[in-house]
Amino acid sequence: MSQQALMNYFNFDADDLSWNQKGHFTEKQKVRVLKEVKSHQVWSRVAGMLLIMIGVGHFAAARTLQANVSFWGLWALLCGAWGVIVLVKSNSTHNFTVAKVQGPANIVRTESSHKGRTSVHYELHIGGQEFSTSADLANVMMQGDRYILYYVAPSHEILSAETVSKAK
């Protein structure tokens, strides 16, 4: 497939690719990454607060019902501690960098079952790294062709890509 197809699929332009090749983010990529980090932080804070509230609820229920306090107290402690950990981690800062990986593309379809429901996921395996993707990537990247991917480390969000060679 063409470079333009890669640009359209991964939403980057020639300027983004040029900066990524030098190991740098463009300003618009920085904004996008920071927006995703902020969104993740908000949801982590909500989850942390919910876990703490569940922990407090378990403790209150145990005392009110005079139930097995050790059992409910353990659940309260676990939920509360987990909530605090999630809250603390939501405030941590990450050092994001532009990482590069090169190799043949291998698009893999995986299935997982849980309680009788099957979920289908797609992954791009390249250069020893895995990237979550969708089924339509096979319309853009060809199995076995060699690519260079530039991505956000440690999150594995693909920033840009280029074709190195076609499969033989």
N, C-alpha and C positions, 0 to 999 in steps of 0.2 A: 504494500500500500504506500501511498505517497506521504511525504512529510506533512502536507496540508491536512490529510486525514488524521494524523497523530495530533496536530495542533488543535484541530476541531474537537477531537475526542477528549483530550486532556486539558483543554482550555488554556493554551499558552500561545505566545507569538514568538517571532524570531528574536526579539529583544530579550524575552524571558530565557530562551534557550542559550543565547550568547552569554548572559550573566550566569546562568546555571553551570555552563561549561567552565567558567572561571571559579566556581565554587561559591557564588554569591546569589542572594535573593534580589529580585527587583522590588521596587517600592510596593507595587500592587500585590506581589506575592507575600510580602511582609504583612500587609494589611489583612489579606485573606487568612494567613496562618494565625495572626493575633485574634481575629474574629472567631475562629474555631476554638482557640484556647479559652477565650472569654466564655463562649457558649458551654464548653466542657466544665469550666469552673462553676458556672451558675448551676448546672445540673448536678454537679458533685456536691455543692453546698446544700441543695434541696434534699438530695439523698441522705447526706450526713445528718441534717436536722430531723428528717423522718425517722432515721434509725435511732437517734437519741430519744425522740418522742415515743417510739415503740418500746424502748428500754424503760423509760419512766412509766409508761402504761403497764408494762409487765410487773414492775415493782409495786405500783399502786394496786393492781388487781390482786396480787399475792397478799398484800397486807389487808385489803378490804375483805377478801374471801377467806382469809386465814387458811389459805391453801398451803401446799407444800412450798414454804418460803425458800428453801434451798434450791429447788428446781426453778421456780419463777425468778428468784434472785440471780441465779446463774444466767438465765436468758436475759434478764434486765442488764446485767453486767456486760454480757457479750454484745448485745445490740448497742448499748451505750458506748462501749469501747470502739466498736466498729464504726459507729457514727463519728466519734471524735477523730479517728484515724482518717476517715474520708474527708472530714472538714479540714484537717491539717494539710493533707495532700492537695486539696483543692486550692490552697494558697501558695503551694510551692511553685517556683519558677523553673523553667526548663531552658536549657541552652539548645536552641534549634540550629541545625546546620544543614547545608545542602550536601547530600551524600550522592554517590554515583555507583551504579552497578552495571555490569555489562555481561551479555551472554545470550544464548538462544532462548527464545520465548517458549514457554510451555504453559498453556492455558488449561487449567484443571477444573473439572466439575466435581464437587464433593457433595455428599448427602449425609445428613444427620437425622436421626429419629429420636423423638422425645414424646412419650405418652401417645404413641400411635400416629403422630404427625411427622411427616418428612419435610425437612427443609433442604433446599438446594442452594449452594453457594459456589461462587466461581473465584478462583485464585490465579494470579499470574506468578509463575515461578521463573525467576531469571537470576543468574549469577549467585545462586545460593540464598536468595531472598524471596519472601512471599508477599504479595500485594493483593488485597481484596479488590475484586472487580465485578463486572457484570457480564452476562452472556454475550452482549453485543461487542465486546472487545475483540472477539474472533473476526469481526467484520473489518477491523482496523489493523490488528497485528496478526501476522501469519505465524502459525506453529513452526518452530525451528529456525525462523529468521533471527539474525543477531541484532540486538538493540542495545543502546545505552539509555538507561533511565536515570533521571535526576530526581531525587525525592527528599522529603523532609525527614531528617533523622532527629529523634527516634520514632516519629509517628508513622512513617512509611506512606505518607501522602505523596503521590506522584506529581511533580511540578512540570516536567517536560521530558521529551523522549526523542531519540533519533535512530534511524536505521543505520546499521553498520554494514550488513551484508545479507543477501538472500540465501535461504537454505538451498543446498545442492540437490 
